[in-house]
Amino acid sequence: MDWSLILGIIITIITAFTVGMFYGGISRKVTARIQNRVGPPIWQNFLDVLKLYSKESAIHHGWMQHLGPLWAITASTATLMFVPILNNGQFYENLNFSGDLIFLIYMMVLGQLGMALGAGQTGNPNSAIGVSRGLSQMVGYKVPWLLALVAIMIQFKVTSITGILELQNEIGWLMFASPFAFIAGLLAFIGMMHYAPFDIVFAPSELASGPPSEFGGKYLGLMMTSGAIFTFAKLVLFVDIFLGGASNILELLLKTFVIYMIPVLYGIVSPRYRTEQSIRYFWGWPTFFGVIGMLYAWYMIA
Amino acid sequence: MNINPKIDKKDSLTISEYIKNFARKHSLFVLAYGTGCGAIEIPPTMTSRYDAERFGIRGAATPRQADVLLITGYLATKTLKRVIRVYEQMQDPKYVIGFGSCTINGGMYWDSYNTINSLDKYIPVDVFINGCMPRPEAVISGFVKLQEYIQEGKADGWLKYQNNIEEYRANQKRVIKNWRMPDYNW
């Protein structure tokens, strides 16, 4: 039994939860300050989650409704496990094997799929609308995201994230080595974070928070936990692919925070898109840059 | 059903209860049931000028996610039915704030033929905020009072409702003539 691996996994999950929660709190504080408010303290999300876990949950719509949040948190934790947190860390190596970028593309969809099944069984019309919007939007942002990742795979003939990290030690950050893929990936990433103007899934004033609208108490707490872990996993993945990873935790926090602030700050000054506007956006400039990135990759290897 | 008999041991909170109450106190998801004119005081309370979010008070989108049910104003018997459904869909522990004179004694609608006079007879109210209408300062002071009660473990209206459900049901059925409500297993 490799105890250091298990310890590393536990520490990784705790780190991801803490950082994701604090980032959520910081985004609430930043939003408040931009709206000229005082805003909640940055540890507010911890209190929210603690309160949600301390509530009694007595909602029953069927088995899938109970499994949905568990599925979501399993998928986000599994995604986290396959992302290298630090590019030379012993503790954070977790389960990174070669060939994992393609696997991660599938893995990142799984949580939303579980949420969709769970929310679908609650029978709330708002949930159904939110699920259909979420799946439509996923079709939107997955196109530039895939184009960006495939462009990198073609250009450098590497599919593992650890391989990409080693590559960046030699040739520098990929955001400079393949700039168009970076632009496409960043624009898709803004959509993946579900902040405004792409918050059409959870739209609280329009859809009554969409898929989680029938989930209260501990289920909502599970979803917030899962969201925090998944946010961290996505940020670290993005930093690993385009920004050369991080050799220590401070560098990681700095890079992920900069990336995290892009969707937050863009979201604060934006209203909400409609579903078709959102998809049209993703199939517009982001996809264009993705295609340019592919052509650039083809040109660079030719 | 898992009821902790907190009513009996109000003056001695265990450490876990203290921590839970601390979290509950500082994280109140409010479902504003804007029945009457009082709903107009909620936007200024939540937005930039009075900013209730600095106390951890934020809006909830659905009854399932909410902790506090804010009844802002008079209740016609028709809306009372919806309020009861909303209240029963909320997850324990849940709190009710009666907002404005209308929820206390009927206010200016005290002799109306189709409004209820005292909300406390139909669902348990933890804090009343008087005034017609209460200003945002009064609303925030009411929330702070509720936070004090939660910390002391005195905000136990949800337990009262569970323990005296027959009495509350009888009161509700007295005013709601066409009682066609689903049974909840809360």
Contacts between the chains, C-beta under 8 A, distances in Angstrom:
chain1	res1	chain2	res2	distance
A	28	B	53	7.7
A	32	B	51	7.3
A	32	B	53	6.4
A	32	B	54	7.8
A	35	B	47	7.6
A	35	B	48	5.6
A	36	B	48	4.8
A	37	B	47	7.6
A	37	B	48	5.1
A	37	B	51	4.3
A	37	B	53	6.7
A	37	B	54	7.3
A	38	B	51	5.4
A	38	B	54	4.4
A	39	B	51	7.3
A	39	B	53	6.2
A	39	B	54	6.2
A	40	B	53	5.2
A	40	B	54	6.0
A	40	B	56	5.8
A	40	B	58	7.8
A	44	B	26	7.6
A	44	B	27	7.2
A	44	B	56	5.9
A	47	B	22	7.9
A	47	B	23	5.0
A	47	B	26	4.7
A	47	B	27	4.5
A	47	B	56	6.3
A	48	B	27	4.6
A	48	B	56	7.7
A	50	B	19	7.4
A	50	B	20	7.6
A	50	B	23	3.9
A	50	B	27	7.6
A	51	B	20	7.7
A	51	B	23	4.2
A	51	B	24	5.1
A	51	B	26	7.8
A	51	B	27	4.2
A	51	B	67	7.5
A	52	B	27	8.0
A	54	B	20	4.2
A	54	B	23	6.1
A	54	B	24	6.7
A	55	B	67	7.8
A	55	B	91	5.1
A	55	B	92	6.7
A	55	B	93	6.9
A	56	B	2	6.5
A	56	B	91	6.2
A	56	B	92	4.4
A	56	B	93	7.5
A	57	B	91	5.9
A	58	B	1	7.9
A	58	B	91	6.8
A	58	B	92	7.5
A	58	B	185	6.6
A	58	B	186	5.0
A	59	B	64	6.4
A	59	B	91	7.3
A	60	B	185	7.0
A	126	B	62	7.8
A	204	B	59	7.3
A	204	B	61	4.5
A	205	B	61	7.9
A	208	B	61	4.3
A	208	B	62	5.0
A	209	B	61	3.8
A	209	B	62	6.3
A	209	B	65	7.0
A	212	B	65	7.3
A	213	B	61	6.3
A	213	B	62	4.5
A	213	B	64	6.9
A	213	B	65	7.8
A	214	B	62	7.1
A	214	B	64	5.5
A	215	B	64	6.3
A	215	B	65	7.4
A	216	B	62	7.6
A	216	B	63	7.8
A	216	B	64	3.4
A	216	B	65	4.9
A	216	B	66	7.6
A	216	B	90	7.4
A	216	B	91	4.4
A	217	B	64	7.8
A	217	B	91	4.2
A	220	B	64	7.9
A	220	B	65	5.7
